[in-house]
Amino acid sequence: MKNSKFVIDKLAKLFEQGLVSSKDLANELMNILKSKRDEIVFRMRLTSKDEFEILKKRVENLEKKTSQFKSLKKNKSKKVRKS
């Protein structure tokens, strides 16, 4: 219940600020969720803060690479020969 209240409060705050664009809303929601995820991982003390930052950068680099591969796949289309 506490987590759902947190998300609802954050969404209400976003609407109050006037974020109307869906892109702005999606970006802000992703930032909120990422910060919450980072907070939970840090509280679990799985790694030290330095190790956590290094791992976080590695994940970001991997996400960038996958998005680049996806964009390359979309741009690369096979040309069909007409007979």
Beta strands, then each sheet from edge to edge (+ up, - down):
end
